[in-house]
Amino acid sequence: MIKTRSILLSAIVASLAGFLFGFDTIVISGADRPIQEIWNTSDLFHGTFIMSMALWGTVVGALFGGIPCDRFGRKKTLFAIGVLYLLSALGSALALDPYLFSFARFIGGLGVGASSVAAPIYISEITPAANRGRLVASYQFNIVLGILVAYLSNYLIGVYFDEYAWRWMLGVEAIPAAIYAFFVLGVPESPRWLALKKKDDSGARKLLKQLNPGANIEELLVEIKKSTKKVTDAKFFSRKYSFLMALAFLIAFFNQLSGINFVLYYAPRIFEQAGIAASDVLGASIPLGIVNLLFTLLGMYLIDRIGRKKLMYYGSFGYIISLSGVSWGFFTGAEGGLVVAFVCAFIASHAVGQGAVIWVFISEIFPNKVRDYGMALGSGTHWVFAALITLVTPTVLSAFSGGTIFAFFAGMMVLQLLFVWLLMPETKNRSLEELEDILLPKDAEFKQEELA
């Protein structure tokens, strides 16, 4: 069995769940039109069962993903996620009717939702404070890498295959899913989970030593175990965690009300509406994946240097400008290439801001004792709104102009800017236990000045 004991290798393997997340999320965009035409479904049925069923699976996987993480551990949960992706890819490619197809997509959605809980938790718990932002953000990097590969895969399969192209688009995901499931067997369990849930101090001590060479392991272990004593009297849904729950809810809410999944899922339809020829829309989607990848790398580089809050400021201003530009382009009938440019600017703003920050931030702000459930709350919120937006998009695209839709998203990003300014704390360069001390002091008052 392959052993991956270093922080970097363990984080890379766990973050590959993000590659499958990104690939699975976007691969459906290439099959969108062909599936609706082959099975002759209405816009409502298509949006509800074909396009958004995976997202409803994601909602379930995200909301309940904290349970297997807490009960069975991070490693076993990550492996199960790989199996779900594999089954979904094969089931989607071989489905004979829209109902079997929707069920297979639902299974993949369970994997996406659970991975958005398990992978950020796992990576945040094995990494020291100085590198935590960058390494947790590697999960987001793999998401956008998966998105780019899905766009390229869809384009190439669309060029070289005929009537069954959509089946190949969906089925090819089985290959990275099998590779991921194999490699995740070699990662160590989270030492924090071993110490706090399994009461395995010796196992936790051994892994902490391997993952934190040079650190005072006994002091670190004592600090981890001491953290649970501060919160034993409070249930998750209690006033003590209300501010943290509000932070997780709002950052996830605004992530989706930016319109990011709207754009990623329906880029071909949006570009068609902007006047780009139907034969060129899959190719026009590829620049979105490239921009997403490059600016995610920039966000990973900056997140531990300038912090989470500044990246959110940059992203918010970029959102407002780019979304307003897309809206203007639709209202004025600007050429399709200009609309693509503004959409690329929107993707860049997302990648360097919300994309780089969301999973890092949610995985940091909750105490050790309830991190599983806090991550599930934030991730579940993200996916509930993603599913709702995806479900109504075919109908909305038929009822409203692109200008109106993107103007609405721009207005929501003004509200996000206010959230960042007034409520969001800075969390860089602090251990998870330090953040717990600051965010949950004994008097239950949040010390805003310490994290400004």
TITIPA-94810 format. One record per residue (C-alpha): x, y, z. Coordinates in steps of 0.02 Angstrom, whole numbers, m for minus. Layout:
BEGIN
<x: X | y: Y | z: Z>
...
END
This chain:
BEGIN
<x: 0 | y: 0 | z: 0>
<x: 61 | y: 174 | z: m43>
<x: 100 | y: 276 | z: 114>
<x: 79 | y: 464 | z: 105>
<x: 129 | y: 531 | z: 273>
<x: 189 | y: 707 | z: 235>
<x: 71 | y: 853 | z: 251>
<x: 91 | y: 902 | z: 69>
<x: 57 | y: 730 | z: m5>
<x: m88 | y: 695 | z: 113>
<x: m167 | y: 863 | z: 70>
<x: m143 | y: 834 | z: m117>
<x: m225 | y: 663 | z: m111>
<x: m372 | y: 726 | z: m7>
<x: m392 | y: 878 | z: m119>
<x: m413 | y: 763 | z: m271>
<x: m591 | y: 743 | z: m208>
<x: m607 | y: 923 | z: m268>
<x: m552 | y: 873 | z: m444>
<x: m696 | y: 748 | z: m451>
<x: m811 | y: 881 | z: m375>
<x: m767 | y: 1004 | z: m514>
<x: m772 | y: 876 | z: m653>
<x: m938 | y: 803 | z: m598>
<x: m1017 | y: 975 | z: m576>
<x: m972 | y: 1038 | z: m749>
<x: m973 | y: 883 | z: m859>
<x: m1163 | y: 892 | z: m867>
<x: m1154 | y: 1059 | z: m960>
<x: m1094 | y: 969 | z: m1118>
<x: m1236 | y: 843 | z: m1107>
<x: m1369 | y: 973 | z: m1066>
<x: m1445 | y: 1001 | z: m1239>
<x: m1422 | y: 823 | z: m1310>
<x: m1507 | y: 742 | z: m1162>
<x: m1657 | y: 858 | z: m1170>
<x: m1676 | y: 826 | z: m1356>
<x: m1653 | y: 636 | z: m1346>
<x: m1780 | y: 613 | z: m1206>
<x: m1890 | y: 759 | z: m1261>
<x: m1913 | y: 829 | z: m1086>
<x: m1994 | y: 995 | z: m1039>
<x: m1890 | y: 1138 | z: m968>
<x: m1962 | y: 1108 | z: m795>
<x: m1928 | y: 920 | z: m798>
<x: m1755 | y: 949 | z: m871>
<x: m1709 | y: 1076 | z: m739>
<x: m1784 | y: 976 | z: m596>
<x: m1726 | y: 799 | z: m636>
<x: m1585 | y: 806 | z: m763>
<x: m1485 | y: 962 | z: m721>
<x: m1517 | y: 988 | z: m536>
<x: m1535 | y: 809 | z: m471>
<x: m1349 | y: 797 | z: m437>
<x: m1362 | y: 957 | z: m338>
<x: m1503 | y: 888 | z: m231>
<x: m1390 | y: 740 | z: m196>
<x: m1256 | y: 865 | z: m154>
<x: m1371 | y: 951 | z: m30>
<x: m1404 | y: 785 | z: 58>
<x: m1219 | y: 739 | z: 54>
<x: m1169 | y: 908 | z: 123>
<x: m1301 | y: 920 | z: 259>
<x: m1266 | y: 745 | z: 323>
<x: m1082 | y: 730 | z: 275>
<x: m1030 | y: 780 | z: 450>
<x: m1106 | y: 620 | z: 522>
<x: m989 | y: 492 | z: 439>
<x: m843 | y: 612 | z: 464>
<x: m880 | y: 616 | z: 650>
<x: m924 | y: 432 | z: 670>
<x: m810 | y: 340 | z: 550>
<x: m670 | y: 465 | z: 524>
<x: m611 | y: 578 | z: 385>
<x: m512 | y: 445 | z: 290>
<x: m653 | y: 318 | z: 274>
<x: m773 | y: 455 | z: 221>
<x: m652 | y: 515 | z: 86>
<x: m637 | y: 337 | z: 19>
<x: m827 | y: 314 | z: 15>
<x: m838 | y: 476 | z: m85>
<x: m727 | y: 401 | z: m220>
<x: m840 | y: 249 | z: m232>
<x: m994 | y: 361 | z: m252>
<x: m911 | y: 457 | z: m394>
<x: m865 | y: 294 | z: m482>
<x: m1042 | y: 224 | z: m470>
<x: m1116 | y: 388 | z: m529>
<x: m1004 | y: 401 | z: m682>
<x: m1043 | y: 224 | z: m740>
<x: m1228 | y: 240 | z: m701>
<x: m1248 | y: 406 | z: m792>
<x: m1158 | y: 343 | z: m947>
<x: m1261 | y: 183 | z: m958>
<x: m1432 | y: 252 | z: m908>
<x: m1574 | y: 201 | z: m1024>
<x: m1703 | y: 330 | z: m969>
<x: m1706 | y: 499 | z: m880>
<x: m1756 | y: 422 | z: m713>
<x: m1607 | y: 304 | z: m701>
<x: m1498 | y: 446 | z: m761>
<x: m1563 | y: 561 | z: m625>
<x: m1534 | y: 428 | z: m492>
<x: m1353 | y: 404 | z: m548>
<x: m1325 | y: 592 | z: m545>
<x: m1400 | y: 598 | z: m370>
<x: m1271 | y: 470 | z: m311>
<x: m1132 | y: 578 | z: m382>
<x: m1207 | y: 727 | z: m295>
<x: m1194 | y: 636 | z: m129>
<x: m1007 | y: 620 | z: m163>
<x: m990 | y: 804 | z: m208>
<x: m1082 | y: 861 | z: m52>
<x: m989 | y: 746 | z: 66>
<x: m821 | y: 794 | z: m11>
<x: m856 | y: 979 | z: 20>
<x: m870 | y: 935 | z: 204>
<x: m738 | y: 799 | z: 227>
<x: m592 | y: 861 | z: 121>
<x: m579 | y: 1040 | z: 192>
<x: m598 | y: 973 | z: 370>
<x: m465 | y: 841 | z: 343>
<x: m340 | y: 960 | z: 264>
<x: m369 | y: 1096 | z: 394>
<x: m340 | y: 971 | z: 535>
<x: m174 | y: 903 | z: 471>
<x: m93 | y: 1070 | z: 424>
<x: m7 | y: 1204 | z: 531>
<x: m79 | y: 1380 | z: 536>
<x: 53 | y: 1460 | z: 423>
<x: 9 | y: 1347 | z: 275>
<x: m171 | y: 1303 | z: 312>
<x: m251 | y: 1428 | z: 194>
<x: m147 | y: 1375 | z: 45>
<x: m166 | y: 1189 | z: 75>
<x: m353 | y: 1194 | z: 108>
<x: m368 | y: 1304 | z: m47>
<x: m284 | y: 1163 | z: m146>
<x: m456 | y: 1081 | z: m135>
<x: m528 | y: 1230 | z: m228>
<x: m383 | y: 1223 | z: m352>
<x: m429 | y: 1043 | z: m391>
<x: m611 | y: 1093 | z: m411>
<x: m566 | y: 1218 | z: m546>
<x: m441 | y: 1098 | z: m624>
<x: m582 | y: 972 | z: m634>
<x: m693 | y: 1106 | z: m712>
<x: m562 | y: 1147 | z: m843>
<x: m532 | y: 963 | z: m884>
<x: m720 | y: 936 | z: m898>
<x: m736 | y: 1081 | z: m1021>
<x: m590 | y: 1013 | z: m1124>
<x: m655 | y: 835 | z: m1113>
<x: m830 | y: 888 | z: m1167>
<x: m759 | y: 987 | z: m1313>
<x: m646 | y: 848 | z: m1376>
<x: m777 | y: 712 | z: m1355>
<x: m903 | y: 824 | z: m1443>
<x: m783 | y: 842 | z: m1590>
<x: m732 | y: 660 | z: m1609>
<x: m889 | y: 565 | z: m1556>
<x: m1063 | y: 565 | z: m1631>
<x: m1235 | y: 529 | z: m1558>
<x: m1168 | y: 444 | z: m1400>
<x: m1047 | y: 584 | z: m1359>
<x: m1142 | y: 635 | z: m1203>
<x: m1124 | y: 459 | z: m1131>
<x: m935 | y: 466 | z: m1154>
<x: m930 | y: 640 | z: m1076>
<x: m1010 | y: 573 | z: m917>
<x: m930 | y: 401 | z: m914>
<x: m749 | y: 457 | z: m927>
<x: m759 | y: 519 | z: m746>
<x: m745 | y: 337 | z: m689>
<x: m558 | y: 341 | z: m725>
<x: m506 | y: 482 | z: m604>
<x: m634 | y: 417 | z: m477>
<x: m549 | y: 247 | z: m471>
<x: m376 | y: 326 | z: m459>
<x: m430 | y: 440 | z: m317>
<x: m511 | y: 298 | z: m217>
<x: m349 | y: 197 | z: m230>
<x: m234 | y: 337 | z: m173>
<x: m343 | y: 393 | z: m28>
<x: m314 | y: 224 | z: 54>
<x: m135 | y: 280 | z: 87>
<x: m168 | y: 441 | z: 182>
<x: m162 | y: 446 | z: 373>
<x: m315 | y: 482 | z: 479>
<x: m335 | y: 656 | z: 554>
<x: m239 | y: 660 | z: 720>
<x: m370 | y: 777 | z: 793>
<x: m507 | y: 651 | z: 755>
<x: m404 | y: 510 | z: 831>
<x: m373 | y: 609 | z: 990>
<x: m548 | y: 681 | z: 1013>
<x: m664 | y: 548 | z: 941>
<x: m568 | y: 385 | z: 956>
<x: m473 | y: 434 | z: 1114>
<x: m318 | y: 362 | z: 1031>
<x: m182 | y: 472 | z: 1105>
<x: m39 | y: 362 | z: 1047>
<x: m100 | y: 357 | z: 868>
<x: m132 | y: 545 | z: 870>
<x: 39 | y: 578 | z: 945>
<x: 125 | y: 474 | z: 811>
<x: 37 | y: 563 | z: 669>
<x: 63 | y: 736 | z: 745>
<x: 248 | y: 698 | z: 753>
<x: 250 | y: 647 | z: 569>
<x: 144 | y: 794 | z: 513>
<x: 225 | y: 927 | z: 623>
<x: 413 | y: 893 | z: 629>
<x: 500 | y: 1006 | z: 754>
<x: 342 | y: 1051 | z: 849>
<x: 313 | y: 1017 | z: 1034>
<x: 197 | y: 869 | z: 1010>
<x: 145 | y: 847 | z: 1191>
<x: 99 | y: 1031 | z: 1205>
<x: 2 | y: 1022 | z: 1042>
<x: m91 | y: 865 | z: 1097>
<x: m137 | y: 944 | z: 1264>
<x: m202 | y: 1099 | z: 1174>
<x: m308 | y: 993 | z: 1057>
<x: m384 | y: 891 | z: 1199>
<x: m412 | y: 1046 | z: 1305>
<x: m513 | y: 1128 | z: 1165>
<x: m662 | y: 1011 | z: 1188>
<x: m680 | y: 1055 | z: 1372>
<x: m726 | y: 1233 | z: 1326>
<x: m881 | y: 1183 | z: 1229>
<x: m947 | y: 1026 | z: 1313>
<x: m1097 | y: 1120 | z: 1384>
<x: m1161 | y: 1185 | z: 1217>
<x: m1257 | y: 1094 | z: 1081>
<x: m1218 | y: 1141 | z: 901>
<x: m1383 | y: 1232 | z: 872>
<x: m1363 | y: 1347 | z: 1020>
<x: m1336 | y: 1532 | z: 1050>
<x: m1151 | y: 1500 | z: 1084>
<x: m1120 | y: 1458 | z: 902>
<x: m1247 | y: 1576 | z: 826>
<x: m1119 | y: 1701 | z: 761>
<x: m1012 | y: 1565 | z: 684>
<x: m1166 | y: 1487 | z: 603>
<x: m1213 | y: 1657 | z: 533>
<x: m1039 | y: 1678 | z: 459>
<x: m1044 | y: 1505 | z: 378>
<x: m1221 | y: 1533 | z: 312>
<x: m1186 | y: 1705 | z: 239>
<x: m1023 | y: 1665 | z: 151>
<x: m1105 | y: 1511 | z: 72>
<x: m1264 | y: 1608 | z: 29>
<x: m1169 | y: 1746 | z: m60>
<x: m1058 | y: 1619 | z: m148>
<x: m1209 | y: 1554 | z: m244>
<x: m1301 | y: 1720 | z: m260>
<x: m1152 | y: 1781 | z: m360>
<x: m1219 | y: 1671 | z: m500>
<x: m1064 | y: 1560 | z: m510>
<x: m1157 | y: 1395 | z: m534>
<x: m1281 | y: 1481 | z: m649>
<x: m1134 | y: 1527 | z: m763>
<x: m1037 | y: 1364 | z: m747>
<x: m1187 | y: 1250 | z: m778>
<x: m1266 | y: 1350 | z: m917>
<x: m1119 | y: 1436 | z: m1002>
<x: m1164 | y: 1364 | z: m1174>
<x: m1344 | y: 1429 | z: m1162>
<x: m1286 | y: 1599 | z: m1098>
<x: m1162 | y: 1616 | z: m1241>
<x: m1295 | y: 1566 | z: m1367>
<x: m1409 | y: 1701 | z: m1296>
<x: m1265 | y: 1824 | z: m1315>
<x: m1257 | y: 1786 | z: m1501>
<x: m1118 | y: 1656 | z: m1512>
<x: m1150 | y: 1519 | z: m1640>
<x: m1213 | y: 1354 | z: m1568>
<x: m1065 | y: 1262 | z: m1647>
<x: m942 | y: 1373 | z: m1551>
<x: m1017 | y: 1376 | z: m1376>
<x: m921 | y: 1226 | z: m1306>
<x: m759 | y: 1303 | z: m1366>
<x: m807 | y: 1472 | z: m1294>
<x: m826 | y: 1388 | z: m1123>
<x: m644 | y: 1332 | z: m1117>
<x: m575 | y: 1507 | z: m1077>
<x: m685 | y: 1507 | z: m921>
<x: m594 | y: 1353 | z: m857>
<x: m422 | y: 1425 | z: m896>
<x: m459 | y: 1591 | z: m810>
<x: m533 | y: 1499 | z: m661>
<x: m375 | y: 1394 | z: m642>
<x: m251 | y: 1539 | z: m658>
<x: m341 | y: 1652 | z: m535>
<x: m367 | y: 1510 | z: m412>
<x: m178 | y: 1489 | z: m411>
<x: m163 | y: 1675 | z: m375>
<x: m288 | y: 1659 | z: m233>
<x: m190 | y: 1512 | z: m161>
<x: m31 | y: 1615 | z: m168>
<x: m110 | y: 1764 | z: m80>
<x: m225 | y: 1684 | z: 49>
<x: m92 | y: 1655 | z: 183>
<x: 0 | y: 1816 | z: 139>
<x: m135 | y: 1949 | z: 137>
<x: m275 | y: 1851 | z: 220>
<x: m450 | y: 1792 | z: 186>
<x: m539 | y: 1958 | z: 213>
<x: m437 | y: 2057 | z: 86>
<x: m464 | y: 1924 | z: m46>
<x: m651 | y: 1937 | z: m14>
<x: m640 | y: 2127 | z: m38>
<x: m549 | y: 2105 | z: m204>
<x: m673 | y: 1973 | z: m261>
<x: m825 | y: 2077 | z: m211>
<x: m770 | y: 2230 | z: m309>
<x: m725 | y: 2120 | z: m457>
<x: m896 | y: 2036 | z: m450>
<x: m989 | y: 2201 | z: m451>
<x: m891 | y: 2271 | z: m599>
<x: m892 | y: 2112 | z: m706>
<x: m1074 | y: 2065 | z: m674>
<x: m1127 | y: 2243 | z: m714>
<x: m1025 | y: 2228 | z: m875>
<x: m1112 | y: 2066 | z: m925>
<x: m1281 | y: 2146 | z: m889>
<x: m1235 | y: 2298 | z: m993>
<x: m1179 | y: 2184 | z: m1134>
<x: m1347 | y: 2097 | z: m1141>
<x: m1449 | y: 2256 | z: m1127>
<x: m1352 | y: 2345 | z: m1266>
<x: m1332 | y: 2195 | z: m1381>
<x: m1142 | y: 2201 | z: m1372>
<x: m1049 | y: 2071 | z: m1473>
<x: m1032 | y: 1898 | z: m1399>
<x: m844 | y: 1910 | z: m1378>
<x: m866 | y: 2057 | z: m1259>
<x: m991 | y: 1961 | z: m1155>
<x: m869 | y: 1815 | z: m1145>
<x: m733 | y: 1936 | z: m1086>
<x: m844 | y: 2004 | z: m946>
<x: m893 | y: 1827 | z: m896>
<x: m708 | y: 1782 | z: m888>
<x: m680 | y: 1934 | z: m775>
<x: m822 | y: 1871 | z: m666>
<x: m741 | y: 1699 | z: m655>
<x: m574 | y: 1780 | z: m609>
<x: m658 | y: 1881 | z: m470>
<x: m738 | y: 1724 | z: m402>
<x: m579 | y: 1620 | z: m410>
<x: m470 | y: 1745 | z: m317>
<x: m604 | y: 1788 | z: m189>
<x: m748 | y: 1673 | z: m141>
<x: m675 | y: 1523 | z: m230>
<x: m511 | y: 1530 | z: m135>
<x: m587 | y: 1578 | z: 32>
<x: m752 | y: 1488 | z: 62>
<x: m694 | y: 1312 | z: 106>
<x: m542 | y: 1377 | z: 203>
<x: m645 | y: 1500 | z: 305>
<x: m786 | y: 1380 | z: 352>
<x: m662 | y: 1243 | z: 400>
<x: m570 | y: 1364 | z: 517>
<x: m703 | y: 1455 | z: 615>
<x: m788 | y: 1311 | z: 707>
<x: m714 | y: 1228 | z: 863>
<x: m640 | y: 1053 | z: 855>
<x: m791 | y: 977 | z: 942>
<x: m919 | y: 1036 | z: 814>
<x: m814 | y: 1065 | z: 657>
<x: m899 | y: 920 | z: 566>
<x: m1070 | y: 996 | z: 591>
<x: m1016 | y: 1175 | z: 560>
<x: m937 | y: 1124 | z: 395>
<x: m1096 | y: 1030 | z: 351>
<x: m1200 | y: 1185 | z: 388>
<x: m1095 | y: 1297 | z: 276>
<x: m1078 | y: 1169 | z: 138>
<x: m1262 | y: 1123 | z: 148>
<x: m1313 | y: 1306 | z: 132>
<x: m1200 | y: 1324 | z: m20>
<x: m1278 | y: 1174 | z: m106>
<x: m1459 | y: 1212 | z: m62>
<x: m1446 | y: 1378 | z: m153>
<x: m1345 | y: 1300 | z: m294>
<x: m1483 | y: 1171 | z: m320>
<x: m1622 | y: 1301 | z: m315>
<x: m1533 | y: 1412 | z: m441>
<x: m1496 | y: 1267 | z: m558>
<x: m1674 | y: 1203 | z: m546>
<x: m1754 | y: 1367 | z: m598>
<x: m1622 | y: 1423 | z: m725>
<x: m1701 | y: 1348 | z: m885>
<x: m1865 | y: 1434 | z: m840>
<x: m1780 | y: 1596 | z: m789>
<x: m1679 | y: 1601 | z: m950>
<x: m1840 | y: 1586 | z: m1048>
<x: m1931 | y: 1720 | z: m946>
<x: m1797 | y: 1854 | z: m917>
<x: m1660 | y: 1934 | z: m1019>
<x: m1478 | y: 1903 | z: m978>
<x: m1463 | y: 2087 | z: m932>
<x: m1594 | y: 2074 | z: m796>
<x: m1523 | y: 1913 | z: m724>
<x: m1345 | y: 1977 | z: m712>
<x: m1402 | y: 2145 | z: m642>
<x: m1485 | y: 2048 | z: m500>
<x: m1323 | y: 1952 | z: m464>
<x: m1225 | y: 2116 | z: m464>
<x: m1344 | y: 2188 | z: m334>
<x: m1319 | y: 2035 | z: m222>
<x: m1132 | y: 2062 | z: m229>
<x: m1154 | y: 2237 | z: m159>
<x: m1232 | y: 2152 | z: m8>
<x: m1085 | y: 2031 | z: 1>
<x: m967 | y: 2180 | z: 8>
<x: m1062 | y: 2244 | z: 159>
<x: m1049 | y: 2072 | z: 241>
<x: m860 | y: 2070 | z: 219>
<x: m842 | y: 2246 | z: 287>
<x: m958 | y: 2232 | z: 437>
<x: m952 | y: 2051 | z: 494>
<x: m813 | y: 1944 | z: 422>
<x: m663 | y: 1912 | z: 538>
<x: m485 | y: 1880 | z: 479>
<x: m421 | y: 1706 | z: 522>
<x: m248 | y: 1693 | z: 443>
<x: m93 | y: 1636 | z: 539>
<x: m188 | y: 1567 | z: 691>
<x: m203 | y: 1386 | z: 743>
<x: m375 | y: 1309 | z: 751>
<x: m364 | y: 1309 | z: 940>
<x: m314 | y: 1494 | z: 944>
<x: m463 | y: 1538 | z: 835>
<x: m573 | y: 1440 | z: 954>
<x: m511 | y: 1544 | z: 1100>
<x: m547 | y: 1707 | z: 1008>
<x: m711 | y: 1662 | z: 924>
<x: m782 | y: 1573 | z: 1077>
<x: m718 | y: 1664 | z: 1232>
<x: m784 | y: 1614 | z: 1402>
<x: m908 | y: 1756 | z: 1409>
<x: m973 | y: 1707 | z: 1235>
<x: m931 | y: 1880 | z: 1170>
<x: m845 | y: 1887 | z: 1001>
<x: m682 | y: 1987 | z: 1011>
<x: m696 | y: 2074 | z: 843>
<x: m542 | y: 2182 | z: 875>
<x: m429 | y: 2029 | z: 887>
<x: m473 | y: 1971 | z: 712>
<x: m497 | y: 2137 | z: 623>
END
